[in-house]
């Protein structure tokens, strides 16, 4: 099973989630202690850039810690249920299919939306410090992951199916890296990236729908324990696909 490439892709797609994009400037402002007008100025000074990059790195570390711990827990649960691996495939595959259908808009899962918490309710998160940015990352992972729930939960199911805490760690570390890359690029290339993302908002909607369709296919393959079909295909399409497998 490719434990790195697919979770990494899921992480990148998670960044494009419909409720992450509109909130991106707000979160960056909260993390960096920089006003939205400063973030969107054409030429931020060197001090602002350093602050944005440093705080963003701490934010990334914060959500990565939560996701990696969740991956280790999922892998441990999978190891405990090792004797029932076939059942895990059936249940996990079915859940992934349902999550993919949710992304396609076939139906809604209101309980996921109800998990949302407003950051402004937590004054401690507004502190302009490295530790404050780290806390925002923890908050983001725990309270706001419903925004990309289908992708995250599908990744956790993959982690559980590895039946190993170590492999579960690798899976969610890869997911965190995929989510971190666009955040870091956005922070490094402000404000041009924010403007580009706004211009391509319609294309992002198409990407989300395509992601849902991919999850449905992914879930069916997990259900029938045929995940290696995608891994093999990835190795043929992407030259480094096989290098990213464990």
C-alpha positions as CSV (number, residue, x, y, z in Angstrom):
1,X,0.0,0.0,0.0
2,X,1.3,3.5,-0.8
3,X,1.3,5.1,2.6
4,X,2.8,8.5,1.5
5,X,1.6,9.6,-1.9
6,X,-2.2,9.3,-1.4
7,X,-2.4,10.9,2.0
8,X,-0.1,13.7,0.8
9,X,-2.5,14.3,-2.1
10,X,-5.5,14.2,0.3
11,X,-3.7,16.8,2.4
12,X,-3.3,19.2,-0.6
13,X,-7.0,18.7,-1.5
14,X,-8.0,19.4,2.1
15,X,-6.5,22.9,1.7
16,X,-9.0,23.5,-1.2
17,X,-12.0,22.7,0.9
18,X,-14.9,25.2,0.5
19,X,-14.8,26.5,4.1
20,X,-11.0,26.7,4.3
21,X,-10.6,29.0,1.3
22,X,-13.0,31.9,2.5
23,X,-11.4,31.7,6.0
24,X,-7.8,31.7,4.8
25,X,-7.0,35.4,5.3
26,X,-8.7,35.3,8.7
27,X,-6.7,32.3,9.9
28,X,-3.4,33.8,8.6
29,X,-4.2,37.0,10.3
30,X,-5.1,35.2,13.6
31,X,-1.9,33.1,13.3
32,X,0.5,35.9,12.5
33,X,-1.0,38.8,14.4
34,X,-1.0,40.7,11.1
35,X,-4.0,42.6,9.8
36,X,-5.7,41.5,6.7
37,X,-4.8,44.7,5.0
38,X,-1.1,44.1,5.7
39,X,-1.4,40.5,4.4
40,X,-2.9,41.7,1.1
41,X,-0.6,44.6,0.5
42,X,1.4,44.4,-2.7
43,X,4.8,44.5,-1.1
44,X,4.9,43.4,2.6
45,X,8.1,44.4,4.3
46,X,10.7,41.9,5.4
47,X,9.7,42.0,9.0
48,X,6.0,41.1,8.1
49,X,7.2,38.3,5.8
50,X,9.4,36.8,8.6
51,X,6.6,37.0,11.1
52,X,4.1,35.4,8.7
53,X,6.5,32.5,7.8
54,X,7.5,31.9,11.4
55,X,4.0,31.9,12.8
56,X,2.8,29.8,9.9
57,X,5.4,27.1,10.6
58,X,4.2,27.0,14.3
59,X,0.6,26.7,13.1
60,X,1.6,23.8,10.8
61,X,3.4,22.1,13.7
62,X,0.3,22.5,15.9
63,X,-2.1,20.7,13.5
64,X,0.5,18.2,12.6
65,X,0.9,17.0,16.2
66,X,-2.8,16.4,16.5
67,X,-3.1,14.6,13.2
68,X,0.0,12.4,13.8
69,X,-1.3,11.3,17.2
70,X,-4.6,10.5,15.6
71,X,-2.9,8.4,13.0
72,X,-0.9,6.5,15.6
73,X,-4.1,5.8,17.5
74,X,-5.9,4.7,14.3
75,X,-3.0,2.4,13.5
76,X,-3.1,1.0,17.0
77,X,-6.8,0.3,16.8
78,X,-6.2,-1.4,13.5
79,X,-3.5,-3.6,15.0
80,X,-5.9,-4.5,17.9
81,X,-8.4,-5.6,15.3
82,X,-5.9,-7.4,13.1
83,X,-7.9,-10.6,13.2
84,X,-10.8,-8.8,11.6
85,X,-8.9,-7.1,8.8
86,X,-11.5,-8.1,6.2
87,X,-14.3,-6.5,8.3
88,X,-12.1,-3.4,8.6
89,X,-11.9,-3.2,4.8
90,X,-15.6,-3.6,4.4
91,X,-16.5,-1.0,7.0
92,X,-13.7,1.4,6.0
93,X,-14.4,1.2,2.3
94,X,-18.1,1.8,2.9
95,X,-17.5,4.9,5.0
96,X,-15.0,6.3,2.5
97,X,-17.6,5.9,-0.3
98,X,-20.2,7.7,1.8
99,X,-17.7,10.5,2.5
100,X,-17.0,10.8,-1.2
101,X,-20.7,11.0,-2.0
102,X,-20.9,13.8,0.7
103,X,-18.2,15.7,-1.2
104,X,-20.1,15.3,-4.4
105,X,-23.1,16.8,-2.8
106,X,-25.3,13.7,-3.0
107,X,-26.3,14.2,0.7
108,X,-25.1,16.2,3.7
109,X,-23.7,15.1,7.1
110,X,-25.0,17.9,9.3
111,X,-23.2,16.5,12.4
112,X,-19.9,17.3,10.7
113,X,-20.9,21.0,10.4
114,X,-22.0,21.1,14.0
115,X,-18.4,20.5,15.1
116,X,-17.4,24.0,14.1
117,X,-16.1,26.4,16.8
118,X,-15.4,30.1,16.3
119,X,-11.8,31.0,17.1
120,X,-12.8,34.5,18.4
121,X,-14.4,32.8,21.4
122,X,-10.9,31.8,22.6
123,X,-8.9,35.0,23.5
124,X,-5.7,33.0,24.2
125,X,-5.6,32.1,20.5
126,X,-5.2,35.8,19.6
127,X,-1.8,36.2,21.2
128,X,0.8,37.2,18.6
129,X,3.5,34.7,19.6
130,X,4.9,31.5,18.3
131,X,3.1,29.6,21.1
132,X,-0.1,31.3,20.2
133,X,0.3,30.2,16.5
134,X,1.0,26.7,17.7
135,X,-2.2,26.8,19.8
136,X,-4.2,28.0,16.8
137,X,-2.8,24.9,14.9
138,X,-4.0,22.6,17.7
139,X,-7.4,24.4,17.7
140,X,-7.6,24.1,13.9
141,X,-6.9,20.3,13.9
142,X,-9.4,19.6,16.7
143,X,-12.3,22.0,16.0
144,X,-12.1,22.9,12.3
145,X,-11.2,19.6,10.6
146,X,-14.8,19.1,9.7
147,X,-14.1,21.5,6.8
148,X,-12.2,18.7,5.1
149,X,-13.7,15.8,7.1
150,X,-14.2,13.3,4.2
151,X,-10.5,13.5,3.3
152,X,-9.2,13.4,6.8
153,X,-11.5,10.6,7.9
154,X,-10.6,8.6,4.8
155,X,-6.9,9.0,5.6
156,X,-7.6,7.8,9.2
157,X,-9.3,4.7,7.8
158,X,-6.2,4.1,5.7
159,X,-4.1,4.5,8.8
160,X,-6.2,2.0,10.7
161,X,-6.0,-0.5,7.8
162,X,-2.2,-0.4,8.1
163,X,-2.6,-2.2,11.5
164,X,0.5,-0.4,12.9
165,X,0.9,2.7,15.0
166,X,4.2,3.5,13.2
167,X,2.5,3.2,9.8
168,X,-0.4,5.2,11.0
169,X,2.0,7.9,12.1
170,X,3.5,7.9,8.6
171,X,0.1,8.1,6.9
172,X,-1.0,11.2,8.9
173,X,2.4,12.8,8.8
174,X,2.1,12.6,5.0
175,X,-1.4,14.1,5.2
176,X,-0.1,16.9,7.4
177,X,2.7,17.6,5.0
178,X,0.3,17.8,2.1
179,X,-1.9,20.3,4.0
180,X,1.2,22.2,5.1
181,X,2.7,22.8,1.7
182,X,-0.1,25.1,0.3
183,X,-0.3,26.9,3.6
184,X,3.4,27.6,3.6
185,X,3.4,28.6,-0.1
186,X,0.5,31.0,0.6
187,X,2.4,32.5,3.5
188,X,5.6,32.9,1.5
189,X,4.0,34.4,-1.6
190,X,1.4,36.8,-0.1
191,X,-0.5,38.5,-1.5
192,X,-0.2,37.0,-5.0
193,X,-1.4,33.5,-3.9
194,X,-4.5,34.9,-2.2
195,X,-5.4,36.8,-5.3
196,X,-4.8,33.7,-7.5
197,X,-7.0,31.5,-5.2
198,X,-9.8,34.0,-5.4
199,X,-9.6,34.1,-9.2
200,X,-9.7,30.3,-9.5
201,X,-12.5,29.7,-7.0
202,X,-14.7,28.2,-9.7
203,X,-12.0,25.7,-10.6
204,X,-11.5,24.8,-6.9
205,X,-15.2,23.8,-6.8
206,X,-14.6,21.4,-9.7
207,X,-11.5,20.0,-7.9
208,X,-13.6,19.3,-4.8
209,X,-16.2,17.4,-6.9
210,X,-13.4,15.4,-8.6
211,X,-12.0,14.7,-5.1
212,X,-15.3,13.3,-4.1
213,X,-15.5,11.0,-7.1
214,X,-11.9,9.8,-6.4
215,X,-12.9,9.0,-2.8
216,X,-15.8,6.9,-4.1
217,X,-13.5,4.9,-6.3
218,X,-10.9,4.8,-3.5
219,X,-13.5,3.5,-1.1
220,X,-14.7,0.8,-3.5
221,X,-11.1,-0.5,-3.9
222,X,-10.6,-0.5,-0.1
223,X,-13.8,-2.4,0.3
224,X,-12.7,-5.1,-2.1
225,X,-9.1,-5.0,-0.8
226,X,-7.8,-3.9,-4.2
227,X,-6.0,-0.7,-3.2
228,X,-2.9,-1.9,-4.9
229,X,-4.6,-1.1,-8.3
230,X,-4.3,2.7,-7.5
231,X,-0.8,2.3,-6.1
232,X,0.3,0.5,-9.3
233,X,-1.4,3.1,-11.5
234,X,0.4,5.9,-9.5
235,X,3.7,4.2,-10.1
236,X,3.1,4.3,-13.9
237,X,1.8,7.9,-14.0
238,X,4.2,9.5,-11.6
239,X,7.9,8.6,-12.0
240,X,8.6,8.9,-8.3
241,X,5.3,7.1,-7.3
242,X,7.0,3.9,-6.3
243,X,9.6,5.7,-4.3
244,X,6.8,7.2,-2.1
245,X,5.5,3.8,-1.1
246,X,6.2,1.8,2.1
